[in-house]
Amino acid sequence: MRLQARTSLRHVAVIVVPLLGFLLLLALVPEVRSARPFGLPPVPWVVVGPIALFSTAALAFLHERRSVRIETEWSEAHREAAP
């Protein structure tokens, strides 16, 4: 369980730290809020919308695979150790 908790915290940090950094950027550099690169919607919409959404979905997929692998390894180790 500890290994799964560490994995979960690491994956949460991968999402939360950049988003908090982006919020700090928006607070310190107000021009970024209204910037429209290449005619796209404003930067906050582009970052929080598709980028955050798809990176969260990809990370959830990777986390699920890693969690299943941890559980499988644990159950195999305990199955071999059982009398």
Secondary structure as the mmCIF struct_conf table of DSSP 4:
data_model
#
loop_
_struct_conf.conf_type_id
_struct_conf.id
_struct_conf.beg_label_comp_id
_struct_conf.beg_label_asym_id
_struct_conf.beg_label_seq_id
_struct_conf.end_label_comp_id
_struct_conf.end_label_asym_id
_struct_conf.end_label_seq_id
HELX_RH_AL_P HELX_RH_AL_P1 ARG A 2 LEU A 28
TURN_TY1_P TURN_TY1_P1 PRO A 30 PRO A 30
HELX_RH_AL_P HELX_RH_AL_P2 GLU A 31 SER A 34
HELX_RH_3T_P HELX_RH_3T_P1 PRO A 37 GLY A 39
HELX_LH_PP_P HELX_LH_PP_P1 LEU A 40 LEU A 40
BEND BEND1 PRO A 41 PRO A 41
HELX_LH_PP_P HELX_LH_PP_P2 PRO A 42 PRO A 42
HELX_RH_AL_P HELX_RH_AL_P3 VAL A 43 VAL A 46
HELX_RH_PI_P HELX_RH_PI_P1 VAL A 47 ILE A 51
HELX_RH_AL_P HELX_RH_AL_P4 ALA A 52 ALA A 81
#
